[in-house]
Amino acid sequence: MTKLQTLDPNTPLFAQFKEKTGPIVLANTFFVPEERTEAFLALFRRQAEFMKAQPGFVSLQMHKGTADSRLLMNVAVWESTEALATAFGNPEFQRMAAEFPDDIVSYPHIFESIDV
């Protein structure tokens, strides 16, 4: 299973799920060893199809780091943290998440849009 790491030590992902807000953006950066990229993307596509069918899902895009970067970043928009938390906790999603190899590291964080 992918190792979940926290970008901001003051606000781990599961604490963010408790914040009732929306719409939200989940930015999830993955470190994927080169030899695992194609297999990772195949599994991720299955997860993405599942998530797209969940209530509150809005959109999703995957991005790849430039040059020889091993980073991939998923940017997903959800109507609320509650919708994302419900989808994340779904047993089917958890079964798919368990299929990812242990040497993939995930750095998920939830964001709200602000005016600048």
C-alpha positions as CSV (number, residue, x, y, z in Angstrom):
1,M,0.0,0.0,0.0
2,T,1.2,3.5,-0.7
3,K,2.8,5.3,2.2
4,L,0.9,8.4,3.2
5,Q,3.1,11.3,4.3
6,T,2.1,14.7,5.6
7,L,3.2,17.9,3.9
8,D,2.1,20.1,6.8
9,P,2.9,18.4,10.2
10,N,0.3,20.6,11.9
11,T,-2.6,19.3,9.6
12,P,-2.4,15.6,8.6
13,L,-4.9,14.4,6.0
14,F,-7.3,12.8,8.5
15,A,-7.5,16.0,10.5
16,Q,-8.4,17.9,7.3
17,F,-11.3,15.5,6.7
18,K,-12.9,16.9,9.9
19,E,-13.0,20.4,8.4
20,K,-16.5,20.9,6.9
21,T,-15.8,23.1,3.9
22,G,-16.1,23.1,0.2
23,P,-15.5,23.2,-2.6
24,I,-12.0,21.8,-2.1
25,V,-9.0,20.7,-4.1
26,L,-7.0,17.6,-3.2
27,A,-3.5,18.0,-4.4
28,N,-1.8,14.6,-4.0
29,T,1.9,14.3,-5.0
30,F,3.3,10.9,-5.5
31,F,6.9,9.7,-5.6
32,V,6.9,6.8,-8.0
33,P,10.1,4.7,-8.9
34,E,10.7,4.8,-12.6
35,E,10.1,1.1,-13.1
36,R,6.7,1.4,-11.4
37,T,5.3,4.3,-13.4
38,E,3.2,2.4,-15.9
39,A,1.8,0.0,-13.3
40,F,1.1,2.9,-11.0
41,L,-0.8,4.8,-13.7
42,A,-2.9,1.7,-14.6
43,L,-3.9,1.3,-10.9
44,F,-4.5,5.0,-10.6
45,R,-6.8,5.0,-13.6
46,R,-9.0,2.4,-12.0
47,Q,-9.1,4.4,-8.8
48,A,-10.0,7.6,-10.8
49,E,-12.9,5.8,-12.5
50,F,-14.2,4.8,-9.1
51,M,-13.8,8.3,-7.7
52,K,-15.5,9.9,-10.7
53,A,-18.6,8.0,-9.9
54,Q,-18.8,9.1,-6.3
55,P,-21.2,11.8,-5.1
56,G,-19.5,15.2,-4.8
57,F,-16.7,14.5,-7.3
58,V,-16.1,17.4,-9.7
59,S,-12.9,16.9,-11.7
60,L,-9.4,15.3,-11.7
61,Q,-6.1,15.9,-13.6
62,M,-2.8,14.0,-13.3
63,H,0.5,15.9,-13.8
64,K,4.0,14.6,-14.3
65,G,7.1,16.3,-13.1
66,T,9.4,17.6,-15.9
67,A,12.9,16.3,-16.9
68,D,13.7,13.1,-15.0
69,S,11.4,13.8,-12.1
70,R,9.8,10.8,-10.4
71,L,6.9,12.9,-9.2
72,L,3.3,12.7,-10.3
73,M,0.6,15.0,-9.0
74,N,-3.1,14.4,-8.9
75,V,-5.3,17.5,-8.6
76,A,-8.9,16.6,-7.8
77,V,-11.8,19.0,-7.1
78,W,-14.6,17.9,-4.8
79,E,-17.8,19.6,-3.6
80,S,-16.7,19.2,0.0
81,T,-14.3,17.5,2.4
82,E,-17.2,15.3,3.5
83,A,-17.7,14.0,0.0
84,L,-14.0,13.3,-0.4
85,A,-13.7,11.6,3.1
86,T,-16.7,9.4,2.3
87,A,-15.2,8.3,-1.0
88,F,-11.8,7.8,0.5
89,G,-13.3,5.6,3.3
90,N,-15.3,3.5,0.9
91,P,-14.2,-0.2,1.2
92,E,-13.9,-0.6,-2.5
93,F,-11.5,2.4,-2.7
94,Q,-9.5,1.1,0.2
95,R,-9.1,-2.3,-1.6
96,M,-7.8,-0.6,-4.6
97,A,-5.4,1.6,-2.5
98,A,-4.0,-1.6,-0.9
99,E,-2.9,-2.8,-4.4
100,F,-0.2,0.0,-4.7
101,P,3.3,-1.1,-3.9
102,D,4.9,0.0,-0.6
103,D,7.7,1.9,-2.4
104,I,5.3,4.6,-3.6
105,V,4.9,7.6,-1.3
106,S,1.9,9.9,-1.4
107,Y,1.7,13.5,0.0
108,P,-2.0,14.4,0.0
109,H,-3.2,17.8,1.1
110,I,-6.6,19.5,0.9
111,F,-6.9,23.2,-0.2
112,E,-9.5,25.8,-0.5
113,S,-9.6,28.5,-3.1
114,I,-8.8,32.0,-2.0
115,D,-8.9,35.4,-3.7
116,V,-5.6,37.0,-4.6
